[in-house]
Amino acid sequence: MKDFLKVMKALSDPNRVKIIKMLQHKVMCVCEIQAALKLAQPTVSRHLQVLEDAGLVICQKEGLWVNCLLPQKPASPYAANLLANLKTWLNHDSEITRILEELHTFRREDICKK
């Protein structure tokens, strides 16, 4: 039951669900997620840590960047099922739609120049 509750708690925050929805479309670095959600870097990092602990996200350091992506084969069956369902859930939600429409504008090279 512990793994189930960890996944459910990770998805109980709207910003974490938005992160999952964005990562369905592209690998993103922390700065891109921060720009998309208009949140502070520590807040985004905390959200990512919760998602990673639940097996819903993988974050890998690559040079200057921390790349975040969805796992190909989640270790937890609960994470696997919820990630699969989230591919079709909330696709017509106005906040999700807005973020996904703007997703191509968030480029790490441009964001980190500032």
PDB file as gemmi writes it, atoms N, CA and C in Angstrom:
CRYST1    1.000    1.000    1.000  90.00  90.00  90.00 P 1                      
ATOM      1  N   MET A   1       0.815  -1.189   0.000  1.00  0.00           N  
ATOM      2  CA  MET A   1       0.000   0.000   0.000  1.00  0.00           C  
ATOM      3  C   MET A   1       0.867   1.263   0.000  1.00  0.00           C  
ATOM      4  N   LYS A   2       2.070   1.185   0.561  1.00  0.00           N  
ATOM      5  CA  LYS A   2       2.955   2.342   0.656  1.00  0.00           C  
ATOM      6  C   LYS A   2       3.265   2.933  -0.728  1.00  0.00           C  
ATOM      7  N   ASP A   3       3.582   2.094  -1.714  1.00  0.00           N  
ATOM      8  CA  ASP A   3       3.885   2.567  -3.066  1.00  0.00           C  
ATOM      9  C   ASP A   3       2.674   3.232  -3.710  1.00  0.00           C  
ATOM     10  N   PHE A   4       1.511   2.651  -3.505  1.00  0.00           N  
ATOM     11  CA  PHE A   4       0.273   3.223  -4.043  1.00  0.00           C  
ATOM     12  C   PHE A   4       0.044   4.628  -3.493  1.00  0.00           C  
ATOM     13  N   LEU A   5       0.159   4.772  -2.179  1.00  0.00           N  
ATOM     14  CA  LEU A   5      -0.080   6.069  -1.544  1.00  0.00           C  
ATOM     15  C   LEU A   5       0.949   7.106  -1.980  1.00  0.00           C  
ATOM     16  N   LYS A   6       2.195   6.681  -2.176  1.00  0.00           N  
ATOM     17  CA  LYS A   6       3.232   7.601  -2.625  1.00  0.00           C  
ATOM     18  C   LYS A   6       2.893   8.168  -4.003  1.00  0.00           C  
ATOM     19  N   VAL A   7       2.421   7.320  -4.907  1.00  0.00           N  
ATOM     20  CA  VAL A   7       2.038   7.765  -6.253  1.00  0.00           C  
ATOM     21  C   VAL A   7       0.824   8.683  -6.182  1.00  0.00           C  
ATOM     22  N   MET A   8      -0.158   8.306  -5.395  1.00  0.00           N  
ATOM     23  CA  MET A   8      -1.371   9.116  -5.292  1.00  0.00           C  
ATOM     24  C   MET A   8      -1.071  10.487  -4.675  1.00  0.00           C  
ATOM     25  N   LYS A   9      -0.233  10.519  -3.650  1.00  0.00           N  
ATOM     26  CA  LYS A   9       0.128  11.799  -3.043  1.00  0.00           C  
ATOM     27  C   LYS A   9       0.916  12.661  -4.022  1.00  0.00           C  
ATOM     28  N   ALA A  10       1.772  12.041  -4.812  1.00  0.00           N  
ATOM     29  CA  ALA A  10       2.564  12.794  -5.790  1.00  0.00           C  
ATOM     30  C   ALA A  10       1.664  13.461  -6.820  1.00  0.00           C  
ATOM     31  N   LEU A  11       0.574  12.820  -7.168  1.00  0.00           N  
ATOM     32  CA  LEU A  11      -0.336  13.367  -8.176  1.00  0.00           C  
ATOM     33  C   LEU A  11      -1.463  14.210  -7.567  1.00  0.00           C  
ATOM     34  N   SER A  12      -1.377  14.478  -6.289  1.00  0.00           N  
ATOM     35  CA  SER A  12      -2.438  15.257  -5.632  1.00  0.00           C  
ATOM     36  C   SER A  12      -2.230  16.764  -5.765  1.00  0.00           C  
ATOM     37  N   ASP A  13      -1.144  17.172  -6.387  1.00  0.00           N  
ATOM     38  CA  ASP A  13      -0.871  18.598  -6.558  1.00  0.00           C  
ATOM     39  C   ASP A  13      -1.026  18.975  -8.032  1.00  0.00           C  
ATOM     40  N   PRO A  14      -1.769  20.040  -8.345  1.00  0.00           N  
ATOM     41  CA  PRO A  14      -1.997  20.425  -9.744  1.00  0.00           C  
ATOM     42  C   PRO A  14      -0.708  20.719 -10.518  1.00  0.00           C  
ATOM     43  N   ASN A  15       0.285  21.318  -9.862  1.00  0.00           N  
ATOM     44  CA  ASN A  15       1.534  21.611 -10.572  1.00  0.00           C  
ATOM     45  C   ASN A  15       2.293  20.341 -10.939  1.00  0.00           C  
ATOM     46  N   ARG A  16       2.208  19.331 -10.104  1.00  0.00           N  
ATOM     47  CA  ARG A  16       2.886  18.067 -10.429  1.00  0.00           C  
ATOM     48  C   ARG A  16       2.180  17.366 -11.586  1.00  0.00           C  
ATOM     49  N   VAL A  17       0.865  17.468 -11.637  1.00  0.00           N  
ATOM     50  CA  VAL A  17       0.129  16.897 -12.776  1.00  0.00           C  
ATOM     51  C   VAL A  17       0.518  17.643 -14.052  1.00  0.00           C  
ATOM     52  N   LYS A  18       0.641  18.963 -13.968  1.00  0.00           N  
ATOM     53  CA  LYS A  18       1.054  19.751 -15.137  1.00  0.00           C  
ATOM     54  C   LYS A  18       2.449  19.337 -15.610  1.00  0.00           C  
ATOM     55  N   ILE A  19       3.340  19.080 -14.673  1.00  0.00           N  
ATOM     56  CA  ILE A  19       4.688  18.624 -15.043  1.00  0.00           C  
ATOM     57  C   ILE A  19       4.609  17.319 -15.817  1.00  0.00           C  
ATOM     58  N   ILE A  20       3.813  16.382 -15.336  1.00  0.00           N  
ATOM     59  CA  ILE A  20       3.645  15.099 -16.035  1.00  0.00           C  
ATOM     60  C   ILE A  20       3.111  15.346 -17.442  1.00  0.00           C  
ATOM     61  N   LYS A  21       2.099  16.182 -17.564  1.00  0.00           N  
ATOM     62  CA  LYS A  21       1.501  16.456 -18.881  1.00  0.00           C  
ATOM     63  C   LYS A  21       2.526  17.083 -19.833  1.00  0.00           C  
ATOM     64  N   MET A  22       3.378  17.972 -19.339  1.00  0.00           N  
ATOM     65  CA  MET A  22       4.409  18.579 -20.187  1.00  0.00           C  
ATOM     66  C   MET A  22       5.447  17.545 -20.616  1.00  0.00           C  
ATOM     67  N   LEU A  23       5.842  16.700 -19.674  1.00  0.00           N  
ATOM     68  CA  LEU A  23       6.875  15.704 -19.979  1.00  0.00           C  
ATOM     69  C   LEU A  23       6.369  14.620 -20.933  1.00  0.00           C  
ATOM     70  N   GLN A  24       5.069  14.518 -21.104  1.00  0.00           N  
ATOM     71  CA  GLN A  24       4.532  13.600 -22.108  1.00  0.00           C  
ATOM     72  C   GLN A  24       4.899  14.073 -23.513  1.00  0.00           C  
ATOM     73  N   HIS A  25       5.199  15.365 -23.644  1.00  0.00           N  
ATOM     74  CA  HIS A  25       5.454  15.953 -24.956  1.00  0.00           C  
ATOM     75  C   HIS A  25       6.917  16.197 -25.245  1.00  0.00           C  
ATOM     76  N   LYS A  26       7.736  16.370 -24.206  1.00  0.00           N  
ATOM     77  CA  LYS A  26       9.164  16.572 -24.439  1.00  0.00           C  
ATOM     78  C   LYS A  26       9.945  16.447 -23.140  1.00  0.00           C  
ATOM     79  N   VAL A  27      11.220  16.126 -23.286  1.00  0.00           N  
ATOM     80  CA  VAL A  27      12.140  16.152 -22.153  1.00  0.00           C  
ATOM     81  C   VAL A  27      12.378  17.622 -21.834  1.00  0.00           C  
ATOM     82  N   MET A  28      12.346  17.951 -20.561  1.00  0.00           N  
ATOM     83  CA  MET A  28      12.507  19.346 -20.161  1.00  0.00           C  
ATOM     84  C   MET A  28      13.532  19.459 -19.044  1.00  0.00           C  
ATOM     85  N   CYS A  29      14.220  20.597 -19.024  1.00  0.00           N  
ATOM     86  CA  CYS A  29      15.107  20.864 -17.895  1.00  0.00           C  
ATOM     87  C   CYS A  29      14.321  21.632 -16.836  1.00  0.00           C  
ATOM     88  N   VAL A  30      14.895  21.721 -15.669  1.00  0.00           N  
ATOM     89  CA  VAL A  30      14.229  22.384 -14.550  1.00  0.00           C  
ATOM     90  C   VAL A  30      13.882  23.827 -14.907  1.00  0.00           C  
ATOM     91  N   CYS A  31      14.783  24.527 -15.593  1.00  0.00           N  
ATOM     92  CA  CYS A  31      14.524  25.943 -15.923  1.00  0.00           C  
ATOM     93  C   CYS A  31      13.343  26.082 -16.882  1.00  0.00           C  
ATOM     94  N   GLU A  32      13.150  25.125 -17.788  1.00  0.00           N  
ATOM     95  CA  GLU A  32      11.999  25.175 -18.699  1.00  0.00           C  
ATOM     96  C   GLU A  32      10.697  24.947 -17.941  1.00  0.00           C  
ATOM     97  N   ILE A  33      10.716  24.005 -17.024  1.00  0.00           N  
ATOM     98  CA  ILE A  33       9.527  23.734 -16.207  1.00  0.00           C  
ATOM     99  C   ILE A  33       9.212  24.952 -15.345  1.00  0.00           C  
ATOM    100  N   GLN A  34      10.240  25.536 -14.781  1.00  0.00           N  
ATOM    101  CA  GLN A  34      10.077  26.737 -13.961  1.00  0.00           C  
ATOM    102  C   GLN A  34       9.427  27.859 -14.769  1.00  0.00           C  
ATOM    103  N   ALA A  35       9.891  28.074 -15.993  1.00  0.00           N  
ATOM    104  CA  ALA A  35       9.329  29.131 -16.842  1.00  0.00           C  
ATOM    105  C   ALA A  35       7.890  28.821 -17.235  1.00  0.00           C  
ATOM    106  N   ALA A  36       7.610  27.577 -17.547  1.00  0.00           N  
ATOM    107  CA  ALA A  36       6.261  27.190 -17.975  1.00  0.00           C  
ATOM    108  C   ALA A  36       5.244  27.355 -16.855  1.00  0.00           C  
ATOM    109  N   LEU A  37       5.636  27.006 -15.649  1.00  0.00           N  
ATOM    110  CA  LEU A  37       4.704  27.056 -14.516  1.00  0.00           C  
ATOM    111  C   LEU A  37       4.772  28.374 -13.740  1.00  0.00           C  
ATOM    112  N   LYS A  38       5.770  29.195 -14.074  1.00  0.00           N  
ATOM    113  CA  LYS A  38       5.951  30.474 -13.370  1.00  0.00           C  
ATOM    114  C   LYS A  38       6.103  30.256 -11.865  1.00  0.00           C  
ATOM    115  N   LEU A  39       6.987  29.322 -11.534  1.00  0.00           N  
ATOM    116  CA  LEU A  39       7.270  29.002 -10.137  1.00  0.00           C  
ATOM    117  C   LEU A  39       8.748  29.213  -9.851  1.00  0.00           C  
ATOM    118  N   ALA A  40       9.090  29.358  -8.600  1.00  0.00           N  
ATOM    119  CA  ALA A  40      10.491  29.491  -8.193  1.00  0.00           C  
ATOM    120  C   ALA A  40      11.217  28.155  -8.380  1.00  0.00           C  
ATOM    121  N   GLN A  41      12.506  28.238  -8.623  1.00  0.00           N  
ATOM    122  CA  GLN A  41      13.314  27.034  -8.858  1.00  0.00           C  
ATOM    123  C   GLN A  41      13.253  26.048  -7.690  1.00  0.00           C  
ATOM    124  N   PRO A  42      13.352  26.495  -6.425  1.00  0.00           N  
ATOM    125  CA  PRO A  42      13.245  25.523  -5.336  1.00  0.00           C  
ATOM    126  C   PRO A  42      11.892  24.802  -5.301  1.00  0.00           C  
ATOM    127  N   THR A  43      10.832  25.510  -5.660  1.00  0.00           N  
ATOM    128  CA  THR A  43       9.498  24.898  -5.687  1.00  0.00           C  
ATOM    129  C   THR A  43       9.428  23.823  -6.754  1.00  0.00           C  
ATOM    130  N   VAL A  44       9.950  24.133  -7.940  1.00  0.00           N  
ATOM    131  CA  VAL A  44       9.958  23.148  -9.029  1.00  0.00           C  
ATOM    132  C   VAL A  44      10.804  21.943  -8.643  1.00  0.00           C  
ATOM    133  N   SER A  45      11.959  22.187  -8.053  1.00  0.00           N  
ATOM    134  CA  SER A  45      12.831  21.086  -7.640  1.00  0.00           C  
ATOM    135  C   SER A  45      12.146  20.190  -6.618  1.00  0.00           C  
ATOM    136  N   ARG A  46      11.412  20.779  -5.711  1.00  0.00           N  
ATOM    137  CA  ARG A  46      10.679  19.989  -4.705  1.00  0.00           C  
ATOM    138  C   ARG A  46       9.587  19.144  -5.363  1.00  0.00           C  
ATOM    139  N   HIS A  47       8.846  19.742  -6.291  1.00  0.00           N  
ATOM    140  CA  HIS A  47       7.832  18.978  -7.023  1.00  0.00           C  
ATOM    141  C   HIS A  47       8.470  17.808  -7.771  1.00  0.00           C  
ATOM    142  N   LEU A  48       9.586  18.068  -8.413  1.00  0.00           N  
ATOM    143  CA  LEU A  48      10.270  17.005  -9.164  1.00  0.00           C  
ATOM    144  C   LEU A  48      10.770  15.906  -8.237  1.00  0.00           C  
ATOM    145  N   GLN A  49      11.242  16.273  -7.056  1.00  0.00           N  
ATOM    146  CA  GLN A  49      11.709  15.276  -6.100  1.00  0.00           C  
ATOM    147  C   GLN A  49      10.567  14.365  -5.652  1.00  0.00           C  
ATOM    148  N   VAL A  50       9.399  14.936  -5.408  1.00  0.00           N  
ATOM    149  CA  VAL A  50       8.233  14.147  -5.012  1.00  0.00           C  
ATOM    150  C   VAL A  50       7.844  13.194  -6.144  1.00  0.00           C  
ATOM    151  N   LEU A  51       7.819  13.706  -7.379  1.00  0.00           N  
ATOM    152  CA  LEU A  51       7.477  12.869  -8.539  1.00  0.00           C  
ATOM    153  C   LEU A  51       8.514  11.773  -8.753  1.00  0.00           C  
ATOM    154  N   GLU A  52       9.782  12.109  -8.561  1.00  0.00           N  
ATOM    155  CA  GLU A  52      10.849  11.118  -8.738  1.00  0.00           C  
ATOM    156  C   GLU A  52      10.771  10.037  -7.659  1.00  0.00           C  
ATOM    157  N   ASP A  53      10.515  10.438  -6.428  1.00  0.00           N  
ATOM    158  CA  ASP A  53      10.394   9.464  -5.328  1.00  0.00           C  
ATOM    159  C   ASP A  53       9.244   8.486  -5.563  1.00  0.00           C  
ATOM    160  N   ALA A  54       8.213   8.946  -6.264  1.00  0.00           N  
ATOM    161  CA  ALA A  54       7.059   8.096  -6.561  1.00  0.00           C  
ATOM    162  C   ALA A  54       7.267   7.266  -7.836  1.00  0.00           C  
ATOM    163  N   GLY A  55       8.384   7.462  -8.502  1.00  0.00           N  
ATOM    164  CA  GLY A  55       8.668   6.699  -9.728  1.00  0.00           C  
ATOM    165  C   GLY A  55       7.953   7.218 -10.960  1.00  0.00           C  
ATOM    166  N   LEU A  56       7.489   8.475 -10.901  1.00  0.00           N  
ATOM    167  CA  LEU A  56       6.737   9.043 -12.018  1.00  0.00           C  
ATOM    168  C   LEU A  56       7.605   9.851 -12.971  1.00  0.00           C  
ATOM    169  N   VAL A  57       8.788  10.253 -12.518  1.00  0.00           N  
ATOM    170  CA  VAL A  57       9.688  11.093 -13.306  1.00  0.00           C  
ATOM    171  C   VAL A  57      11.120  10.639 -13.061  1.00  0.00           C  
ATOM    172  N   ILE A  58      11.953  10.822 -14.066  1.00  0.00           N  
ATOM    173  CA  ILE A  58      13.394  10.590 -13.934  1.00  0.00           C  
ATOM    174  C   ILE A  58      14.081  11.926 -14.199  1.00  0.00           C  
ATOM    175  N   CYS A  59      14.995  12.317 -13.326  1.00  0.00           N  
ATOM    176  CA  CYS A  59      15.786  13.530 -13.530  1.00  0.00           C  
ATOM    177  C   CYS A  59      17.253  13.121 -13.620  1.00  0.00           C  
ATOM    178  N   GLN A  60      17.901  13.547 -14.711  1.00  0.00           N  
ATOM    179  CA  GLN A  60      19.290  13.170 -14.962  1.00  0.00           C  
ATOM    180  C   GLN A  60      20.120  14.410 -15.222  1.00  0.00           C  
ATOM    181  N   LYS A  61      21.216  14.545 -14.494  1.00  0.00           N  
ATOM    182  CA  LYS A  61      22.116  15.673 -14.709  1.00  0.00           C  
ATOM    183  C   LYS A  61      22.937  15.395 -15.962  1.00  0.00           C  
ATOM    184  N   GLU A  62      22.985  16.402 -16.833  1.00  0.00           N  
ATOM    185  CA  GLU A  62      23.769  16.302 -18.064  1.00  0.00           C  
ATOM    186  C   GLU A  62      24.448  17.643 -18.300  1.00  0.00           C  
ATOM    187  N   GLY A  63      25.693  17.747 -17.869  1.00  0.00           N  
ATOM    188  CA  GLY A  63      26.398  19.016 -17.968  1.00  0.00           C  
ATOM    189  C   GLY A  63      25.734  20.060 -17.097  1.00  0.00           C  
ATOM    190  N   LEU A  64      25.339  21.180 -17.706  1.00  0.00           N  
ATOM    191  CA  LEU A  64      24.677  22.261 -16.973  1.00  0.00           C  
ATOM    192  C   LEU A  64      23.208  21.977 -16.697  1.00  0.00           C  
ATOM    193  N   TRP A  65      22.639  21.034 -17.415  1.00  0.00           N  
ATOM    194  CA  TRP A  65      21.198  20.818 -17.381  1.00  0.00           C  
ATOM    195  C   TRP A  65      20.824  19.637 -16.491  1.00  0.00           C  
ATOM    196  N   VAL A  66      19.636  19.723 -15.929  1.00  0.00           N  
ATOM    197  CA  VAL A  66      19.010  18.572 -15.284  1.00  0.00           C  
ATOM    198  C   VAL A  66      17.812  18.234 -16.151  1.00  0.00           C  
ATOM    199  N   ASN A  67      17.918  17.154 -16.916  1.00  0.00           N  
ATOM    200  CA  ASN A  67      16.855  16.746 -17.831  1.00  0.00           C  
ATOM    201  C   ASN A  67      15.836  15.890 -17.092  1.00  0.00           C  
ATOM    202  N   CYS A  68      14.575  16.229 -17.290  1.00  0.00           N  
ATOM    203  CA  CYS A  68      13.487  15.499 -16.650  1.00  0.00           C  
ATOM    204  C   CYS A  68      12.659  14.819 -17.732  1.00  0.00           C  
ATOM    205  N   LEU A  69      12.326  13.567 -17.503  1.00  0.00           N  
ATOM    206  CA  LEU A  69      11.559  12.792 -18.460  1.00  0.00           C  
ATOM    207  C   LEU A  69      10.724  11.754 -17.741  1.00  0.00           C  
ATOM    208  N   LEU A  70       9.791  11.186 -18.473  1.00  0.00           N  
ATOM    209  CA  LEU A  70       8.966  10.121 -17.917  1.00  0.00           C  
ATOM    210  C   LEU A  70       9.699   8.797 -18.109  1.00  0.00           C  
ATOM    211  N   PRO A  71       9.598   7.899 -17.142  1.00  0.00           N  
ATOM    212  CA  PRO A  71      10.271   6.601 -17.278  1.00  0.00           C  
ATOM    213  C   PRO A  71       9.621   5.746 -18.368  1.00  0.00           C  
ATOM    214  N   GLN A  72      10.454   5.033 -19.124  1.00  0.00           N  
ATOM    215  CA  GLN A  72       9.936   4.119 -20.147  1.00  0.00           C  
ATOM    216  C   GLN A  72       9.149   2.982 -19.499  1.00  0.00           C  
ATOM    217  N   LYS A  73       9.723   2.409 -18.455  1.00  0.00           N  
ATOM    218  CA  LYS A  73       9.073   1.311 -17.731  1.00  0.00           C  
ATOM    219  C   LYS A  73       9.115   1.608 -16.234  1.00  0.00           C  
ATOM    220  N   PRO A  74       8.096   2.264 -15.733  1.00  0.00           N  
ATOM    221  CA  PRO A  74       8.080   2.572 -14.293  1.00  0.00           C  
ATOM    222  C   PRO A  74       8.172   1.304 -13.451  1.00  0.00           C  
ATOM    223  N   ALA A  75       8.911   1.392 -12.354  1.00  0.00           N  
ATOM    224  CA  ALA A  75       9.097   0.243 -11.473  1.00  0.00           C  
ATOM    225  C   ALA A  75       7.806  -0.137 -10.764  1.00  0.00           C  
ATOM    226  N   SER A  76       6.999   0.854 -10.447  1.00  0.00           N  
ATOM    227  CA  SER A  76       5.754   0.616  -9.727  1.00  0.00           C  
ATOM    228  C   SER A  76       4.605   0.397 -10.710  1.00  0.00           C  
ATOM    229  N   PRO A  77       3.791  -0.632 -10.500  1.00  0.00           N  
ATOM    230  CA  PRO A  77       2.632  -0.823 -11.370  1.00  0.00           C  
ATOM    231  C   PRO A  77       1.624   0.320 -11.231  1.00  0.00           C  
ATOM    232  N   TYR A  78       1.596   0.955 -10.068  1.00  0.00           N  
ATOM    233  CA  TYR A  78       0.690   2.087  -9.855  1.00  0.00           C  
ATOM    234  C   TYR A  78       1.138   3.285 -10.690  1.00  0.00           C  
ATOM    235  N   ALA A  79       2.441   3.546 -10.683  1.00  0.00           N  
ATOM    236  CA  ALA A  79       2.984   4.635 -11.504  1.00  0.00           C  
ATOM    237  C   ALA A  79       2.750   4.342 -12.981  1.00  0.00           C  
ATOM    238  N   ALA A  80       2.977   3.113 -13.387  1.00  0.00           N  
ATOM    239  CA  ALA A  80       2.795   2.742 -14.795  1.00  0.00           C  
ATOM    240  C   ALA A  80       1.354   2.955 -15.242  1.00  0.00           C  
ATOM    241  N   ASN A  81       0.413   2.508 -14.444  1.00  0.00           N  
ATOM    242  CA  ASN A  81      -1.005   2.649 -14.800  1.00  0.00           C  
ATOM    243  C   ASN A  81      -1.451   4.109 -14.834  1.00  0.00           C  
ATOM    244  N   LEU A  82      -1.039   4.872 -13.853  1.00  0.00           N  
ATOM    245  CA  LEU A  82      -1.455   6.273 -13.820  1.00  0.00           C  
ATOM    246  C   LEU A  82      -0.799   7.079 -14.937  1.00  0.00           C  
ATOM    247  N   LEU A  83       0.464   6.806 -15.238  1.00  0.00           N  
ATOM    248  CA  LEU A  83       1.112   7.503 -16.356  1.00  0.00           C  
ATOM    249  C   LEU A  83       0.421   7.167 -17.675  1.00  0.00           C  
ATOM    250  N   ALA A  84       0.037   5.909 -17.834  1.00  0.00           N  
ATOM    251  CA  ALA A  84      -0.665   5.505 -19.056  1.00  0.00           C  
ATOM    252  C   ALA A  84      -2.013   6.205 -19.161  1.00  0.00           C  
ATOM    253  N   ASN A  85      -2.752   6.263 -18.074  1.00  0.00           N  
ATOM    254  CA  ASN A  85      -4.059   6.928 -18.085  1.00  0.00           C  
ATOM    255  C   ASN A  85      -3.938   8.436 -18.269  1.00  0.00           C  
ATOM    256  N   LEU A  86      -2.911   9.032 -17.706  1.00  0.00           N  
ATOM    257  CA  LEU A  86      -2.742  10.482 -17.828  1.00  0.00           C  
ATOM    258  C   LEU A  86      -2.459  10.919 -19.267  1.00  0.00           C  
ATOM    259  N   LYS A  87      -2.100   9.979 -20.122  1.00  0.00           N  
ATOM    260  CA  LYS A  87      -1.906  10.336 -21.539  1.00  0.00           C  
ATOM    261  C   LYS A  87      -3.209  10.818 -22.160  1.00  0.00           C  
ATOM    262  N   THR A  88      -4.331  10.325 -21.673  1.00  0.00           N  
ATOM    263  CA  THR A  88      -5.622  10.739 -22.238  1.00  0.00           C  
ATOM    264  C   THR A  88      -6.431  11.609 -21.282  1.00  0.00           C  
ATOM    265  N   TRP A  89      -6.116  11.583 -20.014  1.00  0.00           N  
ATOM    266  CA  TRP A  89      -6.844  12.396 -19.046  1.00  0.00           C  
ATOM    267  C   TRP A  89      -6.408  13.851 -19.132  1.00  0.00           C  
ATOM    268  N   LEU A  90      -7.326  14.753 -18.900  1.00  0.00           N  
ATOM    269  CA  LEU A  90      -7.090  16.193 -18.760  1.00  0.00           C  
ATOM    270  C   LEU A  90      -6.621  16.895 -20.036  1.00  0.00           C  
ATOM    271  N   ASN A  91      -6.710  16.231 -21.175  1.00  0.00           N  
ATOM    272  CA  ASN A  91      -6.238  16.842 -22.413  1.00  0.00           C  
ATOM    273  C   ASN A  91      -7.075  18.041 -22.838  1.00  0.00           C  
ATOM    274  N   HIS A  92      -8.265  18.183 -22.294  1.00  0.00           N  
ATOM    275  CA  HIS A  92      -9.128  19.307 -22.653  1.00  0.00           C  
ATOM    276  C   HIS A  92      -9.248  20.330 -21.526  1.00  0.00           C  
ATOM    277  N   ASP A  93      -8.471  20.142 -20.480  1.00  0.00           N  
ATOM    278  CA  ASP A  93      -8.441  21.099 -19.381  1.00  0.00           C  
ATOM    279  C   ASP A  93      -7.809  22.394 -19.886  1.00  0.00           C  
ATOM    280  N   SER A  94      -8.408  23.537 -19.575  1.00  0.00           N  
ATOM    281  CA  SER A  94      -7.946  24.817 -20.122  1.00  0.00           C  
ATOM    282  C   SER A  94      -6.510  25.160 -19.701  1.00  0.00           C  
ATOM    283  N   GLU A  95      -6.138  24.901 -18.456  1.00  0.00           N  
ATOM    284  CA  GLU A  95      -4.769  25.188 -18.011  1.00  0.00           C  
ATOM    285  C   GLU A  95      -3.757  24.296 -18.713  1.00  0.00           C  
ATOM    286  N   ILE A  96      -4.076  23.020 -18.823  1.00  0.00           N  
ATOM    287  CA  ILE A  96      -3.179  22.073 -19.506  1.00  0.00           C  
ATOM    288  C   ILE A  96      -3.042  22.464 -20.974  1.00  0.00           C  
ATOM    289  N   THR A  97      -4.145  22.766 -21.615  1.00  0.00           N  
ATOM    290  CA  THR A  97      -4.133  23.158 -23.025  1.00  0.00           C  
ATOM    291  C   THR A  97      -3.265  24.388 -23.246  1.00  0.00           C  
ATOM    292  N   ARG A  98      -3.415  25.382 -22.389  1.00  0.00           N  
ATOM    293  CA  ARG A  98      -2.628  26.615 -22.516  1.00  0.00           C  
ATOM    294  C   ARG A  98      -1.136  26.327 -22.390  1.00  0.00           C  
ATOM    295  N   ILE A  99      -0.761  25.551 -21.387  1.00  0.00           N  
ATOM    296  CA  ILE A  99       0.653  25.236 -21.175  1.00  0.00           C  
ATOM    297  C   ILE A  99       1.212  24.457 -22.361  1.00  0.00           C  
ATOM    298  N   LEU A 100       0.469  23.484 -22.849  1.00  0.00           N  
ATOM    299  CA  LEU A 100       0.955  22.672 -23.962  1.00  0.00           C  
ATOM    300  C   LEU A 100       1.077  23.487 -25.243  1.00  0.00           C  
ATOM    301  N   GLU A 101       0.194  24.454 -25.440  1.00  0.00           N  
ATOM    302  CA  GLU A 101       0.295  25.316 -26.610  1.00  0.00           C  
ATOM    303  C   GLU A 101       1.542  26.190 -26.552  1.00  0.00           C  
ATOM    304  N   GLU A 102       1.970  26.557 -25.363  1.00  0.00           N  
ATOM    305  CA  GLU A 102       3.149  27.408 -25.180  1.00  0.00           C  
ATOM    306  C   GLU A 102       4.439  26.612 -25.025  1.00  0.00           C  
ATOM    307  N   LEU A 103       4.342  25.308 -24.959  1.00  0.00           N  
ATOM    308  CA  LEU A 103       5.481  24.460 -24.628  1.00  0.00           C  
ATOM    309  C   LEU A 103       6.691  24.694 -25.531  1.00  0.00           C  
ATOM    310  N   HIS A 104       6.450  24.911 -26.814  1.00  0.00           N  
ATOM    311  CA  HIS A 104       7.561  25.092 -27.748  1.00  0.00           C  
ATOM    312  C   HIS A 104       8.324  26.399 -27.515  1.00  0.00           C  
ATOM    313  N   THR A 105       7.743  27.320 -26.770  1.00  0.00           N  
ATOM    314  CA  THR A 105       8.405  28.607 -26.533  1.00  0.00           C  
ATOM    315  C   THR A 105       9.410  28.547 -25.382  1.00  0.00           C  
ATOM    316  N   PHE A 106       9.376  27.480 -24.615  1.00  0.00           N  
ATOM    317  CA  PHE A 106      10.275  27.349 -23.478  1.00  0.00           C  
ATOM    318  C   PHE A 106      11.520  26.581 -23.900  1.00  0.00           C  
ATOM    319  N   ARG A 107      12.597  27.332 -24.162  1.00  0.00           N  
ATOM    320  CA  ARG A 107      13.860  26.732 -24.601  1.00  0.00           C  
ATOM    321  C   ARG A 107      14.938  27.079 -23.586  1.00  0.00           C  
ATOM    322  N   ARG A 108      15.600  26.068 -23.092  1.00  0.00           N  
ATOM    323  CA  ARG A 108      16.599  26.261 -22.039  1.00  0.00           C  
ATOM    324  C   ARG A 108      17.683  27.252 -22.433  1.00  0.00           C  
ATOM    325  N   GLU A 109      18.073  27.225 -23.687  1.00  0.00           N  
ATOM    326  CA  GLU A 109      19.136  28.123 -24.144  1.00  0.00           C  
ATOM    327  C   GLU A 109      18.713  29.589 -24.007  1.00  0.00           C  
ATOM    328  N   ASP A 110      17.463  29.869 -24.299  1.00  0.00           N  
ATOM    329  CA  ASP A 110      16.949  31.243 -24.184  1.00  0.00           C  
ATOM    330  C   ASP A 110      16.706  31.628 -22.727  1.00  0.00           C  
ATOM    331  N   ILE A 111      16.171  30.710 -21.959  1.00  0.00           N  
ATOM    332  CA  ILE A 111      15.829  30.985 -20.559  1.00  0.00           C  
ATOM    333  C   ILE A 111      17.083  31.248 -19.733  1.00  0.00           C  
ATOM    334  N   CYS A 112      18.119  30.478 -19.945  1.00  0.00           N  
ATOM    335  CA  CYS A 112      19.324  30.586 -19.105  1.00  0.00           C  
ATOM    336  C   CYS A 112      20.250  31.720 -19.542  1.00  0.00           C  
ATOM    337  N   LYS A 113      19.962  32.364 -20.657  1.00  0.00           N  
ATOM    338  CA  LYS A 113      20.723  33.553 -21.083  1.00  0.00           C  
ATOM    339  C   LYS A 113      20.418  34.739 -20.199  1.00  0.00           C  
ATOM    340  N   LYS A 114      19.191  34.778 -19.692  1.00  0.00           N  
ATOM    341  CA  LYS A 114      18.700  35.946 -18.954  1.00  0.00           C  
ATOM    342  C   LYS A 114      19.433  36.161 -17.659  1.00  0.00           C  
TER     343      LYS A 114                                                      
END                                                                             
